[in-house]
Amino acid sequence: MTTPRRATEADGRHGDPAAPVPPGGTSSATGAEPAGSATTEPGSTGPRSAQPGDTEPGAEDALRRRLGLRPRGHRLHPTARLWGWVGPLLVTALAAVLRLVNLEHPGHLVFDETYYVKQAYSLLVLGYEGRWADDVDPAFAAGDTSGLSTDPDYVVHPQVGKWMIAIGLRLLGADDATGWRISAALTGTLAVLLLSRVAVRLFRSPLLGSVAGLLLAVDGMHLTASRISLLDGFLTFWVLVGFWAVLRDRESSRAHLAREAAAEPAGTGGLRGRLGPGAGPRWWLVAAGVALGLATGVKWSGLYAVAVLGILVLCWDTAARRTVGARRWVAGGVLRGGVPAFVALVPTAAVTYLAGWFSWFATPGAYLRTWAADQRAAGEVIQPGVPDALASWWEYHRRMFDFHTGLASEHSYEAHPAGWLVQWRPTSFYWPEDPPQDCGAERCVEAITSLGNPVLWWLAAAALLVVGWTAVRRRDWRSWAILAGYGAMYVPWFAYTERTIFTFYAVAFTPYVVLALTYGLGWVTGVLKPPGTAAPSPPRGRRWFVHQDGDVAPGPAGWWVLTVVVAVVLLVSAFFWPVWTGQSVSYGFWHAHMWLASWV
């Protein structure tokens, strides 16, 4: 029987070592048979001889270690489980305060709220986006909605995000800015909790999970998107839900693979069948498909998340088969892992996206809803065999695509995506010509600037180098997961640099910016170790709030680095709070926040 190499603690913590464990391999860390491993007949007091079809005890746990999983039946220590929720819930409470306090200010439509809030109200009233009279924003803010007509309006984004805004309008009314923005604020708050829990699961560290949630809670890019009813905050949330579901699928599919591989009879020396076993039911990918379908139903950018996360799943499936010793692991990863994953993810996302147009299909008065029927009535040939509703829907999408690819009007705040990582040209959401003169200075201003916390974003840009290095050189799957977030929500914008695009679009990948910085902090402080490196044991006691395995203790220098970085980020966030929330301040105070000339 082939004996696998020594399995270190790092194998169980960090994922895919290069060397596979053959089915039936030994399970102890030294490669020796564990004590008491002989099989005992029911009712017998002694070991029996091995029988055909027996599997070696501990083989599944050995495979689970190699696949980055904990042993079967593992239960977190109650204190570790408690810390995994206490920290995230505390930072979520802070996020809620920052997003909900004084949410009604400014009391009129800000930036692109002029489109999305009024379109959300129209969906409630008409079931489709109706056309509004010109210069109707002041009247709408005062509660006068008479400017809405029944004529359909041509809009260029799907309806899911606007329906989410409409929930707040239904609950709190359209005559109060809190009603316009409550859905965005609550969604942003939930995103903080979700990211914090994602980081706990990704890094197995309640400390780093809490740090990640805290950084997102106080970041200006995410904060302003949560206090203004734009679509991008909803896109961010649903892509993050899909990311979380993909992480859960990685665990469940690998657990199934380990169980199937370990079921091979001891001593067979390989997996049954050249491609290896299937990955089992992919219900978490179905959940990811729903989430990413909703993301695409907010903005088409969600399509990139479907593609990138789908490729990530395929790569993980293929690597897992190599780890467990499948002879044709590439073909097995594609056929036994990739194809079922595609079926679970992509059609689900497509059906969910289509369902997001339910009110458009249900209301004949919607824009282009009867286009195909009208064309047929005029004698035109329209896609034989395709229902008129779907033909009209497809024509609408064709026109939306033409708009998005042809948008090239100049704007003073347009920004090339190359500068987004360092917030080179932030977007001004709000700058009234006649601000209140109540700041105690000769000239007062009110401003809402979609500017990420500069220290956070600049450090995260540096941490991204660490993430890239560990992904390539250390093959750290956590690094690849973070890079996938950038690949889905950031990299595609480089194909549209001729378009009019803005830095505030970067909110969609802000969670992965935070994860990159958190990863870098964990790597520098010693909370996280590169794959193949055993984690140190603490000199005394258990540090459950540092790591769920309770066996990591950063040195004094590590604690200082973590404390200083978090403290500086918090201080900078407090400094920028007035220009993230539209407070009335003196012009000199505002100008002191414009650290770069490109910010003005």
VEXLUM-614519 format. One record per residue (C-alpha): residue in one letter; x, y, z. Coordinates in Angstrom, 2 decimals, padded with zeros to 5 digits. Layout:
residues N
> rest;x;y;z
> A;X;Y;Z
...
END
This chain:
residues 600
> rest;x;y;z
> M;000.00;000.00;000.00
> T;001.30;003.47;-000.87
> T;001.80;005.71;002.12
> P;001.04;009.43;001.68
> R;003.43;012.13;002.78
> R;003.07;013.54;006.27
> A;-000.10;015.62;006.58
> T;000.63;018.81;008.50
> E;-001.84;021.05;010.25
> A;-001.46;023.39;007.29
> D;-002.88;020.73;004.99
> G;-006.18;020.85;006.81
> R;-006.18;024.60;007.02
> H;-005.11;025.82;003.63
> G;-006.30;023.45;000.95
> D;-004.65;021.71;-001.98
> P;-001.12;020.35;-001.45
> A;000.42;019.00;-004.60
> A;000.72;015.38;-003.57
> P;-002.54;013.37;-003.70
> V;-003.67;010.86;-001.13
> P;-004.54;007.55;-002.77
> P;-007.80;005.91;-001.76
> G;-007.23;003.68;001.19
> G;-004.22;005.75;002.35
> T;-003.32;005.96;006.03
> S;-004.87;008.62;008.17
> S;-002.47;009.64;010.89
> A;-000.13;012.59;010.63
> T;002.89;010.32;010.54
> G;001.50;007.94;007.93
> A;001.32;005.08;010.45
> E;-001.81;003.10;011.15
> P;-003.83;004.68;013.95
> A;-004.20;002.73;017.13
> G;-007.24;000.51;017.27
> S;-007.73;000.60;013.52
> A;-008.66;-003.05;013.12
> T;-012.23;-003.70;012.11
> T;-014.38;-005.43;014.69
> E;-017.37;-007.61;013.88
> P;-020.66;-006.54;015.49
> G;-020.98;-008.28;018.84
> S;-017.33;-009.35;018.78
> T;-014.68;-008.38;021.30
> G;-011.71;-008.65;018.94
> P;-010.61;-007.56;015.51
> R;-011.62;-009.47;012.43
> S;-009.72;-009.90;009.21
> A;-010.30;-007.47;006.35
> Q;-013.13;-008.45;004.01
> P;-013.71;-007.53;000.35
> G;-015.27;-004.08;000.07
> D;-013.81;-002.81;003.36
> T;-012.36;000.69;003.39
> E;-009.44;001.62;005.54
> P;-010.44;003.47;008.73
> G;-009.39;007.11;008.70
> A;-008.95;007.27;004.92
> E;-011.75;009.78;004.55
> D;-010.31;012.08;007.20
> A;-006.90;011.88;005.52
> L;-008.49;012.91;002.24
> R;-010.46;015.67;003.95
> R;-007.23;017.07;005.39
> R;-005.67;017.13;001.94
> L;-008.76;018.84;000.56
> G;-008.64;021.57;003.20
> L;-011.52;020.25;005.30
> R;-011.79;019.42;008.96
> P;-012.32;015.78;010.00
> R;-015.75;014.18;009.89
> G;-017.91;015.04;012.84
> H;-015.72;017.99;013.79
> R;-017.50;020.52;015.95
> L;-016.14;023.95;016.67
> H;-015.37;024.74;020.26
> P;-018.38;026.67;021.68
> T;-016.18;029.68;022.39
> A;-014.86;029.67;018.82
> R;-018.39;029.45;017.48
> L;-019.51;032.27;019.77
> W;-016.70;034.58;018.69
> G;-017.50;033.77;015.07
> W;-020.83;035.54;015.56
> V;-020.23;038.09;018.30
> G;-017.63;040.08;016.36
> P;-019.57;040.15;013.08
> L;-022.79;041.15;014.84
> L;-021.06;043.99;016.68
> V;-019.58;045.48;013.52
> T;-022.94;045.02;011.79
> A;-024.58;047.06;014.55
> L;-022.03;049.80;013.92
> A;-022.72;049.60;010.18
> A;-026.44;049.98;010.82
> V;-025.90;053.13;012.88
> L;-023.63;054.68;010.25
> R;-026.09;053.90;007.46
> L;-029.38;054.73;009.17
> V;-028.62;057.83;011.21
> N;-029.96;060.97;009.51
> L;-030.76;058.93;006.42
> E;-033.40;061.45;005.34
> H;-030.68;064.03;004.61
> P;-030.55;065.43;001.96
> G;-034.30;065.67;001.64
> H;-034.37;065.66;-002.14
> L;-033.30;063.32;-004.91
> V;-029.51;063.00;-005.15
> F;-027.49;062.08;-008.24
> D;-029.02;059.08;-010.06
> E;-031.80;058.79;-007.49
> T;-033.65;060.98;-009.95
> Y;-033.96;057.90;-012.15
> Y;-034.12;054.89;-009.86
> V;-036.37;056.18;-007.08
> K;-038.96;057.54;-009.48
> Q;-038.79;054.39;-011.58
> A;-039.29;052.31;-008.42
> Y;-042.37;054.34;-007.56
> S;-043.64;053.87;-011.09
> L;-043.25;050.11;-010.77
> L;-045.45;050.18;-007.68
> V;-048.14;052.23;-009.37
> L;-048.08;051.01;-012.98
> G;-046.10;047.78;-012.95
> Y;-043.63;049.31;-015.40
> E;-041.44;052.41;-015.66
> G;-043.62;055.30;-016.74
> R;-042.48;058.64;-018.10
> W;-042.19;061.60;-015.73
> A;-042.61;065.26;-016.52
> D;-039.49;067.41;-016.75
> D;-038.13;069.12;-013.64
> V;-040.43;067.11;-011.39
> D;-037.87;066.26;-008.69
> P;-038.78;069.06;-006.21
> A;-042.47;068.15;-006.47
> F;-041.73;064.45;-006.00
> A;-039.64;065.20;-002.91
> A;-042.61;067.16;-001.52
> G;-044.91;064.17;-002.04
> D;-046.49;065.29;-005.30
> T;-046.38;062.38;-007.76
> S;-048.75;063.86;-010.33
> G;-045.87;064.22;-012.78
> L;-046.03;060.49;-013.57
> S;-047.77;059.59;-016.82
> T;-048.87;056.20;-018.12
> D;-046.61;056.52;-021.16
> P;-043.83;053.93;-020.96
> D;-040.29;055.17;-020.47
> Y;-037.17;053.72;-022.08
> V;-034.88;052.60;-019.25
> V;-031.55;050.83;-019.60
> H;-031.32;048.67;-016.47
> P;-033.39;045.62;-015.44
> Q;-035.98;045.86;-012.70
> V;-034.73;043.87;-009.69
> G;-032.84;046.73;-008.03
> K;-035.74;049.12;-008.55
> W;-038.15;046.62;-007.05
> M;-035.87;046.48;-004.01
> I;-036.10;050.27;-003.71
> A;-039.87;049.94;-004.15
> I;-040.08;047.79;-001.00
> G;-038.92;050.76;001.05
> L;-041.35;053.06;-000.73
> R;-044.19;050.68;000.05
> L;-043.24;050.39;003.71
> L;-042.39;054.01;004.54
> G;-043.96;056.00;001.75
> A;-042.60;057.95;-001.19
> D;-042.93;061.36;000.49
> D;-039.92;060.82;002.78
> A;-036.29;060.38;001.76
> T;-035.97;057.62;004.35
> G;-038.46;055.60;002.33
> W;-036.38;056.14;-000.79
> R;-033.18;054.94;000.86
> I;-034.10;052.43;003.55
> S;-033.70;049.43;001.24
> A;-030.22;050.54;000.22
> A;-029.23;051.16;003.85
> L;-030.48;047.79;005.08
> T;-028.92;045.96;002.14
> G;-025.59;047.67;002.84
> T;-025.84;046.69;006.50
> L;-026.54;043.06;005.62
> A;-023.56;043.12;003.26
> V;-021.32;043.98;006.23
> L;-022.63;040.98;008.19
> L;-022.30;038.71;005.17
> L;-018.76;039.79;004.38
> S;-017.75;039.36;008.01
> R;-019.08;035.80;008.03
> V;-017.47;035.11;004.64
> A;-014.13;036.20;006.09
> V;-014.62;034.02;009.17
> R;-015.23;031.02;006.92
> L;-012.48;031.94;004.46
> F;-009.77;032.57;007.07
> R;-011.17;030.49;009.97
> S;-010.57;033.52;012.16
> P;-013.25;035.42;014.10
> L;-010.70;038.19;014.57
> L;-010.07;038.66;010.85
> G;-013.77;038.23;010.12
> S;-014.58;041.06;012.51
> V;-011.80;043.20;011.05
> A;-013.15;042.66;007.52
> G;-016.67;043.61;008.59
> L;-015.40;046.67;010.42
> L;-013.39;047.87;007.42
> L;-016.41;047.55;005.13
> A;-018.66;049.23;007.69
> V;-016.52;052.38;007.78
> D;-015.47;052.58;004.13
> G;-016.75;055.70;002.37
> M;-017.34;054.01;-000.98
> H;-019.67;051.43;000.52
> L;-021.16;053.89;003.01
> T;-022.26;056.43;000.41
> A;-023.68;053.65;-001.80
> S;-025.71;052.47;001.23
> R;-027.09;055.94;002.01
> I;-028.15;056.80;-001.55
> S;-030.63;054.77;-003.61
> L;-028.41;053.67;-006.47
> L;-028.41;050.23;-008.03
> D;-024.77;049.46;-007.36
> G;-025.22;048.65;-003.67
> F;-027.80;045.99;-004.53
> L;-025.48;044.56;-007.20
> T;-022.70;044.39;-004.61
> F;-024.90;042.51;-002.16
> W;-026.20;039.85;-004.53
> V;-022.77;039.12;-006.01
> L;-021.44;038.74;-002.46
> V;-024.27;036.29;-001.69
> G;-023.25;034.32;-004.78
> F;-019.61;034.39;-003.68
> W;-020.58;033.03;-000.25
> A;-022.64;030.24;-001.82
> V;-019.70;029.26;-004.06
> L;-017.47;028.99;-000.98
> R;-020.06;026.74;000.64
> D;-020.24;024.61;-002.50
> R;-016.47;024.16;-002.38
> E;-016.76;022.64;001.08
> S;-019.76;020.43;000.37
> S;-018.50;019.12;-002.98
> R;-015.08;018.31;-001.52
> A;-016.65;016.54;001.44
> H;-018.66;014.41;-000.99
> L;-015.56;013.72;-003.09
> A;-013.56;012.65;-000.03
> R;-016.35;010.33;001.07
> E;-016.65;008.73;-002.36
> A;-012.90;008.38;-002.83
> A;-012.45;006.85;000.62
> A;-015.13;004.29;-000.17
> E;-012.79;002.52;-002.58
> P;-011.73;-000.90;-001.22
> A;-008.46;-000.77;000.68
> G;-005.47;-001.63;-001.46
> T;-007.07;-001.01;-004.86
> G;-004.54;001.74;-005.52
> G;-006.87;004.09;-007.38
> L;-010.32;005.46;-007.86
> R;-013.07;003.40;-009.46
> G;-013.31;004.71;-013.02
> R;-010.77;006.92;-014.71
> L;-012.71;010.13;-014.14
> G;-013.38;009.55;-010.47
> P;-016.71;010.00;-008.67
> G;-019.16;012.83;-009.17
> A;-019.18;015.87;-006.91
> G;-022.64;015.15;-005.55
> P;-025.66;017.47;-005.50
> R;-024.68;021.09;-006.10
> W;-027.45;022.83;-004.18
> W;-025.12;025.59;-003.08
> L;-024.43;026.34;-006.73
> V;-028.16;026.49;-007.33
> A;-028.31;029.09;-004.54
> A;-025.39;030.92;-006.16
> G;-027.27;030.87;-009.46
> V;-030.30;032.49;-007.84
> A;-028.16;035.18;-006.21
> L;-026.17;035.92;-009.35
> G;-029.34;035.92;-011.44
> L;-030.71;038.58;-009.10
> A;-027.40;040.48;-009.37
> T;-027.71;040.45;-013.16
> G;-031.31;041.57;-012.73
> V;-029.98;044.65;-010.97
> K;-027.23;045.43;-013.48
> W;-025.79;043.40;-016.32
> S;-022.41;043.46;-014.57
> G;-023.65;040.42;-012.67
> L;-023.05;038.36;-015.81
> Y;-019.32;038.62;-015.28
> A;-019.70;037.19;-011.79
> V;-021.55;034.18;-013.24
> A;-018.68;033.56;-015.67
> V;-015.76;034.15;-013.31
> L;-017.18;032.26;-010.33
> G;-018.16;029.42;-012.64
> I;-014.58;029.15;-013.88
> L;-013.36;029.27;-010.28
> V;-015.63;026.34;-009.39
> L;-014.28;024.36;-012.35
> C;-010.68;024.98;-011.29
> W;-011.40;023.98;-007.70
> D;-013.19;020.80;-008.81
> T;-010.28;019.84;-011.06
> A;-007.67;020.50;-008.36
> A;-009.66;018.44;-005.86
> R;-009.67;015.43;-008.18
> R;-005.94;015.66;-008.60
> T;-005.56;015.79;-004.84
> V;-007.58;012.61;-004.24
> G;-005.67;010.71;-006.92
> A;-008.00;010.58;-009.93
> R;-005.99;009.29;-012.88
> R;-007.66;011.57;-015.43
> W;-008.25;014.49;-013.13
> V;-008.54;017.16;-015.85
> A;-011.19;015.26;-017.80
> G;-012.89;014.29;-014.55
> G;-012.89;017.91;-013.38
> V;-014.56;019.00;-016.60
> L;-017.02;016.14;-017.11
> R;-017.84;014.98;-013.59
> G;-017.42;018.35;-011.88
> G;-017.68;021.15;-014.42
> V;-020.69;020.00;-016.40
> P;-022.94;019.39;-013.35
> A;-021.71;022.67;-011.89
> F;-022.64;024.49;-015.10
> V;-026.09;022.91;-015.07
> A;-026.63;023.95;-011.45
> L;-025.34;027.50;-011.85
> V;-025.96;028.96;-015.29
> P;-029.55;027.88;-016.13
> T;-030.60;028.83;-012.60
> A;-029.11;032.30;-013.04
> A;-030.79;032.65;-016.44
> V;-034.22;031.62;-015.17
> T;-033.87;033.91;-012.14
> Y;-032.91;036.82;-014.38
> L;-035.89;036.18;-016.63
> A;-038.20;035.98;-013.62
> G;-036.95;039.42;-012.53
> W;-038.88;040.87;-015.49
> F;-042.18;039.49;-014.21
> S;-043.96;042.85;-014.06
> W;-042.79;043.81;-017.56
> F;-044.29;040.60;-018.95
> A;-047.49;041.14;-016.94
> T;-048.20;044.73;-018.06
> P;-048.97;045.35;-021.76
> G;-048.28;049.07;-021.30
> A;-044.56;048.55;-020.60
> Y;-041.95;049.84;-023.02
> L;-041.77;047.64;-026.17
> R;-043.99;045.04;-024.50
> T;-046.17;044.66;-027.62
> W;-043.42;045.41;-030.13
> A;-043.42;041.96;-031.75
> A;-047.20;041.81;-032.03
> D;-047.25;045.28;-033.58
> Q;-044.56;044.28;-036.07
> R;-046.46;041.16;-037.08
> A;-049.63;043.19;-037.50
> A;-047.71;045.47;-039.86
> G;-046.63;042.46;-041.95
> E;-043.06;042.14;-040.66
> V;-041.47;038.70;-040.15
> I;-040.44;038.38;-036.49
> Q;-038.49;035.31;-035.34
> P;-040.84;032.46;-036.33
> G;-041.77;030.14;-033.48
> V;-040.78;032.61;-030.75
> P;-043.63;033.92;-028.57
> D;-044.31;037.61;-029.10
> A;-043.53;038.43;-025.47
> L;-040.05;036.88;-025.68
> A;-039.36;038.46;-029.08
> S;-040.29;041.86;-027.67
> W;-038.16;041.24;-024.58
> W;-035.19;040.33;-026.78
> E;-035.61;043.48;-028.87
> Y;-035.62;045.52;-025.67
> H;-032.35;043.89;-024.63
> R;-030.80;044.60;-028.00
> R;-031.55;048.29;-027.57
> M;-030.25;048.27;-024.01
> F;-027.02;046.72;-025.24
> D;-026.64;049.39;-027.91
> F;-027.07;052.08;-025.28
> H;-024.53;050.64;-022.86
> T;-021.87;050.07;-025.50
> G;-022.44;053.45;-027.15
> L;-022.57;055.71;-024.08
> A;-019.72;058.17;-024.60
> S;-020.92;061.58;-023.43
> E;-018.35;063.61;-021.53
> H;-018.74;064.03;-017.77
> S;-016.60;065.96;-015.32
> Y;-016.34;062.97;-012.97
> E;-015.72;060.18;-015.45
> A;-012.72;058.10;-014.43
> H;-010.53;055.48;-016.06
> P;-010.68;052.15;-014.15
> A;-006.88;052.13;-013.79
> G;-007.28;054.77;-011.10
> W;-010.10;053.10;-009.18
> L;-007.82;051.03;-006.92
> V;-006.29;054.21;-005.46
> Q;-009.45;056.35;-005.72
> W;-007.80;058.72;-008.15
> R;-010.99;060.44;-009.33
> P;-013.93;059.95;-006.91
> T;-017.49;060.82;-007.87
> S;-019.31;063.81;-006.43
> F;-022.87;062.75;-005.64
> Y;-024.10;065.98;-004.09
> W;-023.02;069.63;-004.24
> P;-025.98;072.06;-003.97
> E;-025.54;075.53;-005.38
> D;-027.30;077.09;-002.38
> P;-026.22;075.21;000.76
> P;-027.49;076.27;004.19
> Q;-025.40;079.00;005.78
> D;-025.27;077.48;009.24
> C;-021.66;076.34;009.54
> G;-020.34;079.46;011.28
> A;-018.10;080.44;008.36
> E;-018.37;082.91;005.52
> R;-018.82;080.15;002.96
> C;-020.55;076.87;003.76
> V;-020.80;073.76;001.62
> E;-022.62;070.44;001.69
> A;-020.99;067.59;-000.19
> I;-021.46;063.86;-000.63
> T;-018.38;062.40;-002.25
> S;-018.20;058.71;-003.14
> L;-014.65;058.36;-001.91
> G;-013.33;055.17;-000.39
> N;-011.37;055.50;002.82
> P;-007.99;056.52;001.35
> V;-005.84;054.60;003.84
> L;-007.93;051.46;003.40
> W;-007.81;051.57;-000.40
> W;-004.13;052.46;-000.63
> L;-003.12;049.72;001.77
> A;-005.42;047.29;-000.02
> A;-003.68;048.11;-003.31
> A;-000.40;047.09;-001.68
> A;-002.01;044.01;-000.11
> L;-003.23;042.98;-003.56
> L;000.41;042.35;-004.46
> V;000.65;039.93;-001.52
> V;-002.59;038.24;-002.61
> G;-001.29;037.85;-006.16
> W;002.05;036.49;-004.99
> T;000.53;033.91;-002.65
> A;-001.94;032.88;-005.34
> V;000.78;032.18;-007.90
> R;003.72;031.08;-005.78
> R;001.93;029.46;-002.83
> R;-001.18;028.27;-004.69
> D;-003.33;029.58;-001.87
> W;-006.96;028.99;-002.80
> R;-008.07;031.86;-000.57
> S;-006.00;034.26;-002.65
> W;-007.58;032.96;-005.84
> A;-011.03;033.44;-004.32
> I;-010.24;037.08;-003.57
> L;-008.77;037.62;-007.03
> A;-011.96;036.16;-008.53
> G;-013.90;039.01;-006.92
> Y;-011.63;041.52;-008.64
> G;-011.82;039.54;-011.87
> A;-015.60;039.56;-011.88
> M;-016.40;043.09;-010.77
> Y;-013.34;045.15;-011.74
> V;-011.33;043.76;-014.65
> P;-014.21;043.78;-017.21
> W;-014.40;047.57;-017.02
> F;-011.09;047.82;-018.88
> A;-012.97;046.65;-021.99
> Y;-015.21;049.72;-021.76
> T;-012.71;052.53;-021.26
> E;-014.22;054.43;-024.22
> R;-017.52;054.56;-022.33
> T;-018.48;057.15;-019.75
> I;-017.70;055.31;-016.51
> F;-017.24;056.40;-012.91
> T;-015.22;055.38;-009.88
> F;-018.34;054.72;-007.81
> Y;-018.87;051.57;-009.90
> A;-015.99;050.19;-007.81
> V;-018.37;049.64;-004.90
> A;-019.22;046.30;-006.53
> F;-015.74;044.96;-005.73
> T;-015.24;046.82;-002.44
> P;-015.84;043.59;-000.43
> Y;-012.87;041.97;-002.18
> V;-010.73;045.08;-001.61
> V;-011.51;044.62;002.09
> L;-010.74;040.90;001.91
> A;-007.42;041.65;000.21
> L;-006.40;044.05;002.98
> T;-007.64;041.63;005.65
> Y;-005.67;038.81;004.05
> G;-002.58;041.01;003.96
> L;-002.99;041.90;007.63
> G;-003.47;038.25;008.54
> W;-000.39;037.28;006.56
> V;001.80;040.04;008.04
> T;000.66;039.50;011.62
> G;000.94;035.71;011.49
> V;-002.75;034.93;011.98
> L;-002.65;033.34;008.52
> K;000.18;031.23;007.24
> P;001.01;030.33;003.65
> P;000.02;026.81;002.62
> G;002.52;024.22;003.72
> T;003.59;026.18;006.79
> A;002.43;024.96;010.17
> A;000.76;027.56;012.36
> P;002.47;028.32;015.70
> S;000.93;027.30;018.96
> P;000.25;029.98;021.57
> P;002.49;030.02;024.62
> R;-000.49;029.66;026.90
> G;-004.23;029.13;026.65
> R;-006.37;029.16;023.56
> R;-007.04;032.16;021.34
> W;-010.47;031.31;019.99
> F;-011.15;034.90;018.95
> V;-007.96;034.87;016.85
> H;-008.51;031.54;015.10
> Q;-011.27;028.95;015.27
> D;-008.69;026.23;015.87
> G;-007.38;028.20;018.85
> D;-003.75;027.57;017.93
> V;-002.55;030.91;016.54
> A;-001.04;033.73;018.58
> P;000.41;036.77;016.78
> G;003.49;038.23;018.37
> P;003.58;041.75;019.86
> A;004.67;043.24;016.53
> G;001.71;041.59;014.79
> W;-000.75;043.00;017.29
> W;000.79;046.46;016.89
> V;000.50;046.34;013.11
> L;-003.13;045.23;013.25
> T;-004.06;047.77;015.92
> V;-002.36;050.69;014.20
> V;-003.87;049.95;010.79
> V;-007.41;049.55;012.13
> A;-007.07;052.63;014.34
> V;-005.81;054.80;011.48
> V;-008.62;053.60;009.20
> L;-011.18;054.45;011.89
> L;-009.69;057.91;012.46
> V;-009.66;058.67;008.74
> S;-013.27;057.50;008.44
> A;-014.29;059.81;011.28
> F;-012.44;062.65;009.54
> F;-014.25;062.04;006.22
> W;-017.68;061.38;007.73
> P;-018.97;064.95;007.07
> V;-018.14;064.78;003.33
> W;-019.63;061.31;003.01
> T;-022.96;062.32;004.52
> G;-023.57;065.86;003.27
> Q;-022.97;067.73;006.52
> S;-022.91;071.51;006.43
> V;-019.25;072.50;006.83
> S;-017.04;075.42;005.95
> Y;-015.42;075.50;002.55
> G;-012.01;075.42;004.19
> F;-012.93;072.29;006.17
> W;-014.18;070.60;003.01
> H;-011.07;071.60;001.07
> A;-008.87;070.08;003.78
> H;-010.33;066.70;002.80
> M;-009.29;067.09;-000.85
> W;-005.88;065.45;-000.43
> L;-005.31;065.10;-004.15
> A;-005.96;067.71;-006.83
> S;-007.89;065.08;-008.79
> W;-010.46;064.87;-005.98
> V;-011.72;068.44;-006.48
END
